[in-house]
Amino acid sequence: MESEIYLDNNATTRPLAEVRQAMFEALGDGFGNASSDHARGQRARDALEGARTAAASLIGADPAQLVFTSSATEANNLILRSTVAGRAAQDVRIVTTPVEHSSVLKA
């Protein structure tokens, strides 16, 4: 049997079994719009805030400092655009290279 060595973890990394199980539960009985006021939404919001608190504790941050995004592209746009927002154009310098991801270059 040939073993595979996967080297594209920049794009997609296999989640741990515990992560897959938590996702399975959230996408099954735990689904709901965390912005809604109904009971299912409240349970989804509680789960989201629990995840935010757990992640923050791992990196020594305040949970309010964590922003979850749906993708790296969204995260790159959020940080780059918020960094330059409200600053005079002449005061902003973002240095990158031609090999940077297109979500950074196009932002």
PDB file as gemmi writes it, atoms N, CA and C in Angstrom:
CRYST1    1.000    1.000    1.000  90.00  90.00  90.00 P 1                      
ATOM      1  N   MET A   1       0.848  -1.182   0.000  1.00  0.00           N  
ATOM      2  CA  MET A   1       0.000   0.000   0.000  1.00  0.00           C  
ATOM      3  C   MET A   1       0.889   1.238   0.000  1.00  0.00           C  
ATOM      4  N   GLU A   2       0.618   2.130  -0.911  1.00  0.00           N  
ATOM      5  CA  GLU A   2       1.401   3.356  -1.025  1.00  0.00           C  
ATOM      6  C   GLU A   2       0.901   4.392  -0.012  1.00  0.00           C  
ATOM      7  N   SER A   3       1.834   5.002   0.731  1.00  0.00           N  
ATOM      8  CA  SER A   3       1.419   6.018   1.692  1.00  0.00           C  
ATOM      9  C   SER A   3       1.460   7.387   1.023  1.00  0.00           C  
ATOM     10  N   GLU A   4       0.559   8.206   1.420  1.00  0.00           N  
ATOM     11  CA  GLU A   4       0.435   9.540   0.842  1.00  0.00           C  
ATOM     12  C   GLU A   4       1.026  10.565   1.799  1.00  0.00           C  
ATOM     13  N   ILE A   5       1.752  11.521   1.250  1.00  0.00           N  
ATOM     14  CA  ILE A   5       2.243  12.651   2.027  1.00  0.00           C  
ATOM     15  C   ILE A   5       1.552  13.891   1.467  1.00  0.00           C  
ATOM     16  N   TYR A   6       0.722  14.500   2.287  1.00  0.00           N  
ATOM     17  CA  TYR A   6      -0.072  15.662   1.871  1.00  0.00           C  
ATOM     18  C   TYR A   6       0.672  16.929   2.264  1.00  0.00           C  
ATOM     19  N   LEU A   7       1.004  17.768   1.288  1.00  0.00           N  
ATOM     20  CA  LEU A   7       1.802  18.967   1.550  1.00  0.00           C  
ATOM     21  C   LEU A   7       1.069  20.264   1.225  1.00  0.00           C  
ATOM     22  N   ASP A   8      -0.251  20.233   1.095  1.00  0.00           N  
ATOM     23  CA  ASP A   8      -0.996  21.443   0.755  1.00  0.00           C  
ATOM     24  C   ASP A   8      -1.792  21.947   1.954  1.00  0.00           C  
ATOM     25  N   ASN A   9      -1.194  21.892   3.146  1.00  0.00           N  
ATOM     26  CA  ASN A   9      -1.900  22.314   4.351  1.00  0.00           C  
ATOM     27  C   ASN A   9      -2.136  23.814   4.418  1.00  0.00           C  
ATOM     28  N   ASN A  10      -1.527  24.588   3.541  1.00  0.00           N  
ATOM     29  CA  ASN A  10      -1.848  26.011   3.470  1.00  0.00           C  
ATOM     30  C   ASN A  10      -3.294  26.196   3.018  1.00  0.00           C  
ATOM     31  N   ALA A  11      -3.758  25.317   2.142  1.00  0.00           N  
ATOM     32  CA  ALA A  11      -5.103  25.442   1.598  1.00  0.00           C  
ATOM     33  C   ALA A  11      -6.132  24.726   2.462  1.00  0.00           C  
ATOM     34  N   THR A  12      -5.875  23.488   2.799  1.00  0.00           N  
ATOM     35  CA  THR A  12      -6.812  22.691   3.570  1.00  0.00           C  
ATOM     36  C   THR A  12      -6.048  21.699   4.431  1.00  0.00           C  
ATOM     37  N   THR A  13      -6.354  21.692   5.704  1.00  0.00           N  
ATOM     38  CA  THR A  13      -5.727  20.761   6.627  1.00  0.00           C  
ATOM     39  C   THR A  13      -6.804  19.833   7.174  1.00  0.00           C  
ATOM     40  N   ARG A  14      -6.486  18.571   7.285  1.00  0.00           N  
ATOM     41  CA  ARG A  14      -7.455  17.614   7.821  1.00  0.00           C  
ATOM     42  C   ARG A  14      -7.705  17.936   9.290  1.00  0.00           C  
ATOM     43  N   PRO A  15      -8.956  18.143   9.665  1.00  0.00           N  
ATOM     44  CA  PRO A  15      -9.255  18.425  11.070  1.00  0.00           C  
ATOM     45  C   PRO A  15      -9.052  17.184  11.936  1.00  0.00           C  
ATOM     46  N   LEU A  16      -8.756  17.417  13.188  1.00  0.00           N  
ATOM     47  CA  LEU A  16      -8.671  16.330  14.158  1.00  0.00           C  
ATOM     48  C   LEU A  16     -10.038  15.650  14.279  1.00  0.00           C  
ATOM     49  N   ALA A  17     -10.032  14.413  14.733  1.00  0.00           N  
ATOM     50  CA  ALA A  17     -11.283  13.667  14.907  1.00  0.00           C  
ATOM     51  C   ALA A  17     -12.245  14.416  15.830  1.00  0.00           C  
ATOM     52  N   GLU A  18     -11.713  15.037  16.885  1.00  0.00           N  
ATOM     53  CA  GLU A  18     -12.563  15.781  17.827  1.00  0.00           C  
ATOM     54  C   GLU A  18     -13.227  16.976  17.147  1.00  0.00           C  
ATOM     55  N   VAL A  19     -12.508  17.603  16.242  1.00  0.00           N  
ATOM     56  CA  VAL A  19     -13.057  18.754  15.510  1.00  0.00           C  
ATOM     57  C   VAL A  19     -14.147  18.282  14.557  1.00  0.00           C  
ATOM     58  N   ARG A  20     -13.889  17.183  13.850  1.00  0.00           N  
ATOM     59  CA  ARG A  20     -14.896  16.642  12.935  1.00  0.00           C  
ATOM     60  C   ARG A  20     -16.166  16.268  13.692  1.00  0.00           C  
ATOM     61  N   GLN A  21     -16.013  15.680  14.879  1.00  0.00           N  
ATOM     62  CA  GLN A  21     -17.182  15.301  15.679  1.00  0.00           C  
ATOM     63  C   GLN A  21     -17.967  16.531  16.119  1.00  0.00           C  
ATOM     64  N   ALA A  22     -17.266  17.565  16.565  1.00  0.00           N  
ATOM     65  CA  ALA A  22     -17.940  18.797  16.985  1.00  0.00           C  
ATOM     66  C   ALA A  22     -18.663  19.447  15.805  1.00  0.00           C  
ATOM     67  N   MET A  23     -18.036  19.427  14.635  1.00  0.00           N  
ATOM     68  CA  MET A  23     -18.683  19.987  13.442  1.00  0.00           C  
ATOM     69  C   MET A  23     -19.905  19.167  13.056  1.00  0.00           C  
ATOM     70  N   PHE A  24     -19.790  17.842  13.124  1.00  0.00           N  
ATOM     71  CA  PHE A  24     -20.906  16.961  12.807  1.00  0.00           C  
ATOM     72  C   PHE A  24     -22.097  17.274  13.713  1.00  0.00           C  
ATOM     73  N   GLU A  25     -21.841  17.448  14.997  1.00  0.00           N  
ATOM     74  CA  GLU A  25     -22.914  17.764  15.944  1.00  0.00           C  
ATOM     75  C   GLU A  25     -23.517  19.136  15.658  1.00  0.00           C  
ATOM     76  N   ALA A  26     -22.663  20.120  15.366  1.00  0.00           N  
ATOM     77  CA  ALA A  26     -23.154  21.469  15.100  1.00  0.00           C  
ATOM     78  C   ALA A  26     -23.980  21.523  13.818  1.00  0.00           C  
ATOM     79  N   LEU A  27     -23.580  20.760  12.827  1.00  0.00           N  
ATOM     80  CA  LEU A  27     -24.305  20.758  11.559  1.00  0.00           C  
ATOM     81  C   LEU A  27     -25.526  19.852  11.594  1.00  0.00           C  
ATOM     82  N   GLY A  28     -25.602  19.003  12.597  1.00  0.00           N  
ATOM     83  CA  GLY A  28     -26.756  18.118  12.755  1.00  0.00           C  
ATOM     84  C   GLY A  28     -27.784  18.767  13.659  1.00  0.00           C  
ATOM     85  N   ASP A  29     -27.877  18.267  14.874  1.00  0.00           N  
ATOM     86  CA  ASP A  29     -28.873  18.779  15.820  1.00  0.00           C  
ATOM     87  C   ASP A  29     -28.547  20.176  16.323  1.00  0.00           C  
ATOM     88  N   GLY A  30     -27.294  20.606  16.216  1.00  0.00           N  
ATOM     89  CA  GLY A  30     -26.901  21.895  16.766  1.00  0.00           C  
ATOM     90  C   GLY A  30     -27.037  23.072  15.819  1.00  0.00           C  
ATOM     91  N   PHE A  31     -27.590  22.833  14.623  1.00  0.00           N  
ATOM     92  CA  PHE A  31     -27.666  23.937  13.659  1.00  0.00           C  
ATOM     93  C   PHE A  31     -28.608  25.025  14.150  1.00  0.00           C  
ATOM     94  N   GLY A  32     -28.386  26.220  13.679  1.00  0.00           N  
ATOM     95  CA  GLY A  32     -29.260  27.341  14.004  1.00  0.00           C  
ATOM     96  C   GLY A  32     -28.571  28.648  13.692  1.00  0.00           C  
ATOM     97  N   ASN A  33     -29.351  29.681  13.509  1.00  0.00           N  
ATOM     98  CA  ASN A  33     -28.832  31.010  13.227  1.00  0.00           C  
ATOM     99  C   ASN A  33     -28.503  31.686  14.551  1.00  0.00           C  
ATOM    100  N   ALA A  34     -27.209  31.851  14.822  1.00  0.00           N  
ATOM    101  CA  ALA A  34     -26.773  32.412  16.103  1.00  0.00           C  
ATOM    102  C   ALA A  34     -27.212  33.856  16.298  1.00  0.00           C  
ATOM    103  N   SER A  35     -27.728  34.478  15.252  1.00  0.00           N  
ATOM    104  CA  SER A  35     -28.222  35.851  15.367  1.00  0.00           C  
ATOM    105  C   SER A  35     -29.714  35.910  15.657  1.00  0.00           C  
ATOM    106  N   SER A  36     -30.366  34.766  15.701  1.00  0.00           N  
ATOM    107  CA  SER A  36     -31.812  34.727  15.949  1.00  0.00           C  
ATOM    108  C   SER A  36     -32.110  34.619  17.438  1.00  0.00           C  
ATOM    109  N   ASP A  37     -33.297  35.081  17.820  1.00  0.00           N  
ATOM    110  CA  ASP A  37     -33.699  35.079  19.221  1.00  0.00           C  
ATOM    111  C   ASP A  37     -34.413  33.803  19.651  1.00  0.00           C  
ATOM    112  N   HIS A  38     -34.784  32.941  18.700  1.00  0.00           N  
ATOM    113  CA  HIS A  38     -35.495  31.722  19.092  1.00  0.00           C  
ATOM    114  C   HIS A  38     -34.531  30.754  19.788  1.00  0.00           C  
ATOM    115  N   ALA A  39     -35.103  29.693  20.371  1.00  0.00           N  
ATOM    116  CA  ALA A  39     -34.324  28.766  21.196  1.00  0.00           C  
ATOM    117  C   ALA A  39     -33.170  28.123  20.425  1.00  0.00           C  
ATOM    118  N   ARG A  40     -33.416  27.714  19.188  1.00  0.00           N  
ATOM    119  CA  ARG A  40     -32.351  27.088  18.398  1.00  0.00           C  
ATOM    120  C   ARG A  40     -31.230  28.099  18.128  1.00  0.00           C  
ATOM    121  N   GLY A  41     -31.594  29.333  17.859  1.00  0.00           N  
ATOM    122  CA  GLY A  41     -30.600  30.376  17.652  1.00  0.00           C  
ATOM    123  C   GLY A  41     -29.788  30.646  18.910  1.00  0.00           C  
ATOM    124  N   GLN A  42     -30.463  30.633  20.055  1.00  0.00           N  
ATOM    125  CA  GLN A  42     -29.774  30.843  21.335  1.00  0.00           C  
ATOM    126  C   GLN A  42     -28.776  29.727  21.601  1.00  0.00           C  
ATOM    127  N   ARG A  43     -29.159  28.488  21.308  1.00  0.00           N  
ATOM    128  CA  ARG A  43     -28.229  27.360  21.489  1.00  0.00           C  
ATOM    129  C   ARG A  43     -27.026  27.499  20.552  1.00  0.00           C  
ATOM    130  N   ALA A  44     -27.274  27.916  19.316  1.00  0.00           N  
ATOM    131  CA  ALA A  44     -26.167  28.119  18.368  1.00  0.00           C  
ATOM    132  C   ALA A  44     -25.257  29.248  18.848  1.00  0.00           C  
ATOM    133  N   ARG A  45     -25.853  30.316  19.365  1.00  0.00           N  
ATOM    134  CA  ARG A  45     -25.067  31.448  19.887  1.00  0.00           C  
ATOM    135  C   ARG A  45     -24.230  31.021  21.080  1.00  0.00           C  
ATOM    136  N   ASP A  46     -24.818  30.226  21.971  1.00  0.00           N  
ATOM    137  CA  ASP A  46     -24.078  29.719  23.134  1.00  0.00           C  
ATOM    138  C   ASP A  46     -22.889  28.866  22.693  1.00  0.00           C  
ATOM    139  N   ALA A  47     -23.115  28.018  21.684  1.00  0.00           N  
ATOM    140  CA  ALA A  47     -22.022  27.180  21.173  1.00  0.00           C  
ATOM    141  C   ALA A  47     -20.935  28.038  20.542  1.00  0.00           C  
ATOM    142  N   LEU A  48     -21.344  29.045  19.775  1.00  0.00           N  
ATOM    143  CA  LEU A  48     -20.381  29.948  19.139  1.00  0.00           C  
ATOM    144  C   LEU A  48     -19.562  30.694  20.184  1.00  0.00           C  
ATOM    145  N   GLU A  49     -20.223  31.217  21.192  1.00  0.00           N  
ATOM    146  CA  GLU A  49     -19.508  31.958  22.228  1.00  0.00           C  
ATOM    147  C   GLU A  49     -18.618  31.034  23.061  1.00  0.00           C  
ATOM    148  N   GLY A  50     -19.059  29.795  23.257  1.00  0.00           N  
ATOM    149  CA  GLY A  50     -18.213  28.817  23.938  1.00  0.00           C  
ATOM    150  C   GLY A  50     -16.942  28.541  23.143  1.00  0.00           C  
ATOM    151  N   ALA A  51     -17.092  28.418  21.828  1.00  0.00           N  
ATOM    152  CA  ALA A  51     -15.923  28.207  20.965  1.00  0.00           C  
ATOM    153  C   ALA A  51     -15.016  29.427  20.985  1.00  0.00           C  
ATOM    154  N   ARG A  52     -15.604  30.615  20.984  1.00  0.00           N  
ATOM    155  CA  ARG A  52     -14.807  31.852  21.025  1.00  0.00           C  
ATOM    156  C   ARG A  52     -14.003  31.929  22.324  1.00  0.00           C  
ATOM    157  N   THR A  53     -14.634  31.609  23.430  1.00  0.00           N  
ATOM    158  CA  THR A  53     -13.960  31.632  24.732  1.00  0.00           C  
ATOM    159  C   THR A  53     -12.831  30.606  24.779  1.00  0.00           C  
ATOM    160  N   ALA A  54     -13.099  29.398  24.279  1.00  0.00           N  
ATOM    161  CA  ALA A  54     -12.078  28.345  24.276  1.00  0.00           C  
ATOM    162  C   ALA A  54     -10.884  28.737  23.402  1.00  0.00           C  
ATOM    163  N   ALA A  55     -11.152  29.265  22.220  1.00  0.00           N  
ATOM    164  CA  ALA A  55     -10.068  29.666  21.317  1.00  0.00           C  
ATOM    165  C   ALA A  55      -9.263  30.815  21.926  1.00  0.00           C  
ATOM    166  N   ALA A  56      -9.952  31.761  22.528  1.00  0.00           N  
ATOM    167  CA  ALA A  56      -9.263  32.899  23.145  1.00  0.00           C  
ATOM    168  C   ALA A  56      -8.356  32.441  24.276  1.00  0.00           C  
ATOM    169  N   SER A  57      -8.815  31.486  25.059  1.00  0.00           N  
ATOM    170  CA  SER A  57      -7.992  31.015  26.175  1.00  0.00           C  
ATOM    171  C   SER A  57      -6.723  30.318  25.673  1.00  0.00           C  
ATOM    172  N   LEU A  58      -6.802  29.694  24.520  1.00  0.00           N  
ATOM    173  CA  LEU A  58      -5.627  29.020  23.966  1.00  0.00           C  
ATOM    174  C   LEU A  58      -4.514  29.995  23.589  1.00  0.00           C  
ATOM    175  N   ILE A  59      -4.896  31.216  23.218  1.00  0.00           N  
ATOM    176  CA  ILE A  59      -3.888  32.191  22.774  1.00  0.00           C  
ATOM    177  C   ILE A  59      -3.732  33.362  23.746  1.00  0.00           C  
ATOM    178  N   GLY A  60      -4.385  33.271  24.888  1.00  0.00           N  
ATOM    179  CA  GLY A  60      -4.253  34.318  25.896  1.00  0.00           C  
ATOM    180  C   GLY A  60      -4.900  35.634  25.496  1.00  0.00           C  
ATOM    181  N   ALA A  61      -6.029  35.545  24.797  1.00  0.00           N  
ATOM    182  CA  ALA A  61      -6.731  36.750  24.348  1.00  0.00           C  
ATOM    183  C   ALA A  61      -8.062  36.880  25.069  1.00  0.00           C  
ATOM    184  N   ASP A  62      -8.618  38.059  24.993  1.00  0.00           N  
ATOM    185  CA  ASP A  62      -9.976  38.288  25.464  1.00  0.00           C  
ATOM    186  C   ASP A  62     -10.916  37.785  24.366  1.00  0.00           C  
ATOM    187  N   PRO A  63     -11.963  37.048  24.699  1.00  0.00           N  
ATOM    188  CA  PRO A  63     -12.873  36.556  23.656  1.00  0.00           C  
ATOM    189  C   PRO A  63     -13.409  37.660  22.749  1.00  0.00           C  
ATOM    190  N   ALA A  64     -13.591  38.856  23.265  1.00  0.00           N  
ATOM    191  CA  ALA A  64     -14.103  39.957  22.453  1.00  0.00           C  
ATOM    192  C   ALA A  64     -13.124  40.369  21.354  1.00  0.00           C  
ATOM    193  N   GLN A  65     -11.870  39.962  21.478  1.00  0.00           N  
ATOM    194  CA  GLN A  65     -10.870  40.299  20.465  1.00  0.00           C  
ATOM    195  C   GLN A  65     -10.907  39.359  19.266  1.00  0.00           C  
ATOM    196  N   LEU A  66     -11.608  38.256  19.380  1.00  0.00           N  
ATOM    197  CA  LEU A  66     -11.639  37.265  18.305  1.00  0.00           C  
ATOM    198  C   LEU A  66     -12.785  37.526  17.343  1.00  0.00           C  
ATOM    199  N   VAL A  67     -12.458  37.533  16.064  1.00  0.00           N  
ATOM    200  CA  VAL A  67     -13.454  37.667  15.010  1.00  0.00           C  
ATOM    201  C   VAL A  67     -13.359  36.417  14.149  1.00  0.00           C  
ATOM    202  N   PHE A  68     -14.440  35.674  14.049  1.00  0.00           N  
ATOM    203  CA  PHE A  68     -14.467  34.494  13.194  1.00  0.00           C  
ATOM    204  C   PHE A  68     -14.865  34.915  11.786  1.00  0.00           C  
ATOM    205  N   THR A  69     -14.142  34.431  10.798  1.00  0.00           N  
ATOM    206  CA  THR A  69     -14.480  34.689   9.403  1.00  0.00           C  
ATOM    207  C   THR A  69     -14.721  33.359   8.707  1.00  0.00           C  
ATOM    208  N   SER A  70     -15.316  33.426   7.528  1.00  0.00           N  
ATOM    209  CA  SER A  70     -15.647  32.196   6.810  1.00  0.00           C  
ATOM    210  C   SER A  70     -14.518  31.717   5.914  1.00  0.00           C  
ATOM    211  N   SER A  71     -13.492  32.547   5.725  1.00  0.00           N  
ATOM    212  CA  SER A  71     -12.404  32.143   4.837  1.00  0.00           C  
ATOM    213  C   SER A  71     -11.182  33.023   5.056  1.00  0.00           C  
ATOM    214  N   ALA A  72     -10.057  32.576   4.521  1.00  0.00           N  
ATOM    215  CA  ALA A  72      -8.837  33.377   4.582  1.00  0.00           C  
ATOM    216  C   ALA A  72      -8.988  34.651   3.760  1.00  0.00           C  
ATOM    217  N   THR A  73      -9.700  34.576   2.648  1.00  0.00           N  
ATOM    218  CA  THR A  73      -9.916  35.764   1.821  1.00  0.00           C  
ATOM    219  C   THR A  73     -10.674  36.823   2.609  1.00  0.00           C  
ATOM    220  N   GLU A  74     -11.727  36.413   3.299  1.00  0.00           N  
ATOM    221  CA  GLU A  74     -12.487  37.357   4.118  1.00  0.00           C  
ATOM    222  C   GLU A  74     -11.612  37.928   5.230  1.00  0.00           C  
ATOM    223  N   ALA A  75     -10.815  37.080   5.866  1.00  0.00           N  
ATOM    224  CA  ALA A  75      -9.931  37.541   6.938  1.00  0.00           C  
ATOM    225  C   ALA A  75      -8.896  38.533   6.412  1.00  0.00           C  
ATOM    226  N   ASN A  76      -8.299  38.230   5.268  1.00  0.00           N  
ATOM    227  CA  ASN A  76      -7.308  39.147   4.688  1.00  0.00           C  
ATOM    228  C   ASN A  76      -7.934  40.492   4.358  1.00  0.00           C  
ATOM    229  N   ASN A  77      -9.113  40.482   3.754  1.00  0.00           N  
ATOM    230  CA  ASN A  77      -9.794  41.736   3.440  1.00  0.00           C  
ATOM    231  C   ASN A  77     -10.145  42.508   4.699  1.00  0.00           C  
ATOM    232  N   LEU A  78     -10.620  41.820   5.714  1.00  0.00           N  
ATOM    233  CA  LEU A  78     -10.993  42.486   6.963  1.00  0.00           C  
ATOM    234  C   LEU A  78      -9.801  43.198   7.583  1.00  0.00           C  
ATOM    235  N   ILE A  79      -8.680  42.506   7.710  1.00  0.00           N  
ATOM    236  CA  ILE A  79      -7.533  43.112   8.376  1.00  0.00           C  
ATOM    237  C   ILE A  79      -6.910  44.214   7.537  1.00  0.00           C  
ATOM    238  N   LEU A  80      -6.783  44.008   6.236  1.00  0.00           N  
ATOM    239  CA  LEU A  80      -6.159  45.036   5.398  1.00  0.00           C  
ATOM    240  C   LEU A  80      -7.034  46.279   5.293  1.00  0.00           C  
ATOM    241  N   ARG A  81      -8.313  46.086   5.065  1.00  0.00           N  
ATOM    242  CA  ARG A  81      -9.206  47.250   4.934  1.00  0.00           C  
ATOM    243  C   ARG A  81      -9.376  47.987   6.262  1.00  0.00           C  
ATOM    244  N   SER A  82      -9.439  47.258   7.364  1.00  0.00           N  
ATOM    245  CA  SER A  82      -9.588  47.935   8.654  1.00  0.00           C  
ATOM    246  C   SER A  82      -8.297  48.639   9.056  1.00  0.00           C  
ATOM    247  N   THR A  83      -7.165  48.140   8.600  1.00  0.00           N  
ATOM    248  CA  THR A  83      -5.885  48.785   8.907  1.00  0.00           C  
ATOM    249  C   THR A  83      -5.786  50.156   8.249  1.00  0.00           C  
ATOM    250  N   VAL A  84      -6.290  50.272   7.035  1.00  0.00           N  
ATOM    251  CA  VAL A  84      -6.162  51.551   6.317  1.00  0.00           C  
ATOM    252  C   VAL A  84      -7.372  52.460   6.507  1.00  0.00           C  
ATOM    253  N   ALA A  85      -8.458  51.955   7.037  1.00  0.00           N  
ATOM    254  CA  ALA A  85      -9.671  52.760   7.202  1.00  0.00           C  
ATOM    255  C   ALA A  85      -9.409  53.960   8.099  1.00  0.00           C  
ATOM    256  N   GLY A  86      -9.843  55.107   7.652  1.00  0.00           N  
ATOM    257  CA  GLY A  86      -9.734  56.314   8.453  1.00  0.00           C  
ATOM    258  C   GLY A  86      -8.350  56.944   8.472  1.00  0.00           C  
ATOM    259  N   ARG A  87      -7.430  56.415   7.707  1.00  0.00           N  
ATOM    260  CA  ARG A  87      -6.092  56.996   7.665  1.00  0.00           C  
ATOM    261  C   ARG A  87      -5.900  57.727   6.343  1.00  0.00           C  
ATOM    262  N   ALA A  88      -5.131  58.774   6.378  1.00  0.00           N  
ATOM    263  CA  ALA A  88      -4.831  59.505   5.151  1.00  0.00           C  
ATOM    264  C   ALA A  88      -4.050  58.597   4.203  1.00  0.00           C  
ATOM    265  N   ALA A  89      -4.371  58.656   2.919  1.00  0.00           N  
ATOM    266  CA  ALA A  89      -3.749  57.768   1.931  1.00  0.00           C  
ATOM    267  C   ALA A  89      -2.234  57.856   1.952  1.00  0.00           C  
ATOM    268  N   GLN A  90      -1.698  59.034   2.188  1.00  0.00           N  
ATOM    269  CA  GLN A  90      -0.246  59.180   2.173  1.00  0.00           C  
ATOM    270  C   GLN A  90       0.419  58.530   3.391  1.00  0.00           C  
ATOM    271  N   ASP A  91      -0.345  58.213   4.434  1.00  0.00           N  
ATOM    272  CA  ASP A  91       0.218  57.606   5.640  1.00  0.00           C  
ATOM    273  C   ASP A  91       0.180  56.083   5.621  1.00  0.00           C  
ATOM    274  N   VAL A  92      -0.368  55.494   4.569  1.00  0.00           N  
ATOM    275  CA  VAL A  92      -0.558  54.053   4.534  1.00  0.00           C  
ATOM    276  C   VAL A  92       0.420  53.410   3.559  1.00  0.00           C  
ATOM    277  N   ARG A  93       1.155  52.436   4.054  1.00  0.00           N  
ATOM    278  CA  ARG A  93       2.064  51.656   3.209  1.00  0.00           C  
ATOM    279  C   ARG A  93       1.876  50.184   3.554  1.00  0.00           C  
ATOM    280  N   ILE A  94       1.476  49.424   2.582  1.00  0.00           N  
ATOM    281  CA  ILE A  94       1.381  47.980   2.753  1.00  0.00           C  
ATOM    282  C   ILE A  94       2.412  47.367   1.813  1.00  0.00           C  
ATOM    283  N   VAL A  95       3.326  46.625   2.388  1.00  0.00           N  
ATOM    284  CA  VAL A  95       4.411  46.025   1.611  1.00  0.00           C  
ATOM    285  C   VAL A  95       4.105  44.546   1.412  1.00  0.00           C  
ATOM    286  N   THR A  96       4.188  44.106   0.182  1.00  0.00           N  
ATOM    287  CA  THR A  96       3.944  42.707  -0.140  1.00  0.00           C  
ATOM    288  C   THR A  96       4.826  42.325  -1.328  1.00  0.00           C  
ATOM    289  N   THR A  97       4.653  41.138  -1.823  1.00  0.00           N  
ATOM    290  CA  THR A  97       5.430  40.665  -2.964  1.00  0.00           C  
ATOM    291  C   THR A  97       4.484  40.090  -4.011  1.00  0.00           C  
ATOM    292  N   PRO A  98       4.963  39.904  -5.232  1.00  0.00           N  
ATOM    293  CA  PRO A  98       4.104  39.337  -6.289  1.00  0.00           C  
ATOM    294  C   PRO A  98       3.643  37.900  -6.016  1.00  0.00           C  
ATOM    295  N   VAL A  99       4.276  37.212  -5.094  1.00  0.00           N  
ATOM    296  CA  VAL A  99       3.876  35.838  -4.802  1.00  0.00           C  
ATOM    297  C   VAL A  99       2.808  35.757  -3.720  1.00  0.00           C  
ATOM    298  N   GLU A 100       2.369  36.897  -3.217  1.00  0.00           N  
ATOM    299  CA  GLU A 100       1.327  36.925  -2.188  1.00  0.00           C  
ATOM    300  C   GLU A 100       0.017  36.404  -2.764  1.00  0.00           C  
ATOM    301  N   HIS A 101      -0.829  35.904  -1.887  1.00  0.00           N  
ATOM    302  CA  HIS A 101      -2.145  35.406  -2.289  1.00  0.00           C  
ATOM    303  C   HIS A 101      -2.952  36.524  -2.927  1.00  0.00           C  
ATOM    304  N   SER A 102      -3.749  36.177  -3.924  1.00  0.00           N  
ATOM    305  CA  SER A 102      -4.527  37.184  -4.655  1.00  0.00           C  
ATOM    306  C   SER A 102      -5.485  37.948  -3.755  1.00  0.00           C  
ATOM    307  N   SER A 103      -5.954  37.358  -2.661  1.00  0.00           N  
ATOM    308  CA  SER A 103      -6.860  38.075  -1.760  1.00  0.00           C  
ATOM    309  C   SER A 103      -6.164  39.242  -1.071  1.00  0.00           C  
ATOM    310  N   VAL A 104      -4.857  39.153  -0.927  1.00  0.00           N  
ATOM    311  CA  VAL A 104      -4.082  40.264  -0.360  1.00  0.00           C  
ATOM    312  C   VAL A 104      -3.800  41.288  -1.444  1.00  0.00           C  
ATOM    313  N   LEU A 105      -3.364  40.837  -2.590  1.00  0.00           N  
ATOM    314  CA  LEU A 105      -3.015  41.756  -3.675  1.00  0.00           C  
ATOM    315  C   LEU A 105      -4.201  42.539  -4.178  1.00  0.00           C  
ATOM    316  N   LYS A 106      -5.383  41.932  -4.228  1.00  0.00           N  
ATOM    317  CA  LYS A 106      -6.561  42.604  -4.761  1.00  0.00           C  
ATOM    318  C   LYS A 106      -7.280  43.479  -3.739  1.00  0.00           C  
ATOM    319  N   ALA A 107      -6.965  43.281  -2.473  1.00  0.00           N  
ATOM    320  CA  ALA A 107      -7.628  44.085  -1.434  1.00  0.00           C  
ATOM    321  C   ALA A 107      -7.202  45.533  -1.552  1.00  0.00           C  
TER     322      ALA A 107                                                      
END                                                                             
